[in-house]
Amino acid sequence: MENKKIILFDGVCNLCNGSVQFVIKRDKKDIFRYAALQSGAGQELAAQRHIDTSKVDSIILIEPGVAYYTKSDAALEIARELGGLWKLSTIFTWIPTSIRNGIYDFVAKNRYKWFGKQESCMIPTPELKAKFLD
């Protein structure tokens, strides 16, 4: 786990699960590990940082020992780490955080309606299991 960044995500959200799959496919440097917010590991990591997951309807990126990011900041940090053309997304940091997070919150509020919801958290394939925290 040393030098790994942790993405906490809504494990029952189809958009969130799709986003995790997107990152996994593009994480050529094996930077990220993953945990559903609903999992024991996700709840523990959030609690250690005093994040109330009932109020933070967001993806959370944790850099252990450094910082954590939520909402659009988390998404932009993840994209930056993917490198290549995704690094260009950092241009959006020029947009005020309140505007970026307003758009993020609008999508988050409607994600179940637009993309659907699963009954339970996704179960990673055996090949991907090592990337997920229990």
C-alpha positions, -999 to 999 in steps of 0.1 A, spaced: 0 0 0 30 23 3 28 52 -22 -7 42 -33 -36 67 -34 -70 55 -24 -103 62 -42 -134 60 -21 -165 57 -42 -202 50 -39 -203 12 -44 -239 10 -55 -238 39 -81 -235 28 -117 -218 61 -127 -193 57 -98 -186 20 -107 -181 30 -143 -157 57 -133 -137 33 -112 -135 9 -142 -124 38 -164 -96 47 -140 -85 10 -135 -80 7 -173 -59 38 -175 -39 35 -143 -8 22 -161 15 32 -132 -7 12 -107 -11 43 -85 -46 37 -71 -64 14 -47 -102 14 -43 -128 10 -16 -165 15 -16 -177 41 9 -201 15 22 -174 -10 29 -157 -14 63 -124 -1 49 -141 29 32 -160 38 64 -128 35 85 -107 56 61 -134 83 60 -138 83 98 -100 86 103 -103 119 84 -135 130 101 -155 128 69 -192 123 75 -201 101 45 -238 108 51 -230 145 42 -203 140 16 -220 127 -15 -188 125 -33 -158 106 -45 -129 109 -21 -93 107 -31 -69 100 -2 -31 105 -3 -22 87 29 -1 109 51 -5 139 28 -41 150 21 -75 141 9 -97 156 -19 -134 155 -25 -158 163 -54 -142 181 -84 -108 184 -67 -107 146 -63 -117 140 -99 -91 165 -113 -64 150 -91 -72 115 -103 -72 127 -140 -38 144 -134 -23 112 -120 -35 92 -151 -11 113 -171 -11 117 -209 -39 139 -222 -58 135 -190 -33 158 -174 -48 186 -195 -79 184 -173 -60 204 -147 -69 235 -168 -103 232 -150 -86 241 -118 -88 277 -131 -125 276 -127 -135 285 -92 -141 255 -69 -176 267 -61 -186 265 -98 -169 232 -104 -185 217 -72 -219 231 -82 -217 211 -114 -204 181 -96 -232 183 -70 -258 186 -97 -245 154 -114 -242 136 -80 -277 146 -70 -291 130 -102 -267 101 -107 -291 74 -96 -319 88 -118 -296 91 -148 -273 61 -145 -291 38 -121 -282 21 -89 -272 -15 -80 -286 -34 -50 -251 -40 -36 -215 -29 -41 -197 -43 -71 -176 -74 -66 -142 -71 -84 -130 -98 -106 -103 -121 -92 -77 -102 -114 -87 -69 -98 -94 -80 -62 -58 -70 -51 -66 -33 -61 -96 -32 -37 -95 -27 1 -117 -49 22 
